[in-house]
């Protein structure tokens, strides 16, 4: 029994030594997501009311003919969810690199996961 635990620990240690920075960052984001009780974006399905937590990768204002839209890509280490704020040009604190938790109903648009007008909580800057 101890040999199996030792072998598993050694494998984990070696995997961390050879992992890329992106892989380590993804693992950390997934751990943080689990700590706050959020679901992993990779496991969320269309129609579910979800809570996802991660880091904003991009934030873009998309002018539309009749309705301005602010879109932010949230990455939690497993997948990306686009947060779409209808009728907004900007929102204080919604900026690339910011950690936040978003809640809402998962939708699919152009084969991408989307939450429209999510409830959100900004986390303190790190």
VENHU-V224827 format. One record per pair of residues at least 12 apart in sequence whose ideal C-beta (glycine too) atoms are under 6 Angstrom apart, sorted by the first residue. I is the first residue (numbers start at 1). J is the second residue. Records with the same first field share a line. If there is no record, write none. Layout:
I->J ; J
//
This chain:
26->77
29->54 ; 76 ; 77
30->77 ; 78
33->53 ; 76
36->53
38->51 ; 52 ; 53 ; 101
40->78
41->76 ; 78 ; 79 ; 81
42->78 ; 79
44->106
46->106 ; 108
48->106
49->105
50->106
51->103
52->76 ; 81 ; 102
53->101
54->74 ; 75 ; 76
55->75 ; 99
56->72 ; 74 ; 96 ; 98
57->73 ; 75
58->73 ; 96
59->72 ; 94 ; 95 ; 96
61->89
67->86 ; 87
68->89
69->86
70->85 ; 88
71->84
72->94
81->113
82->112 ; 114
83->102 ; 115 ; 118
84->114 ; 116
86->117
93->122
99->123
100->120 ; 122 ; 123
101->121
102->115 ; 118 ; 120
103->118 ; 119
104->118
//
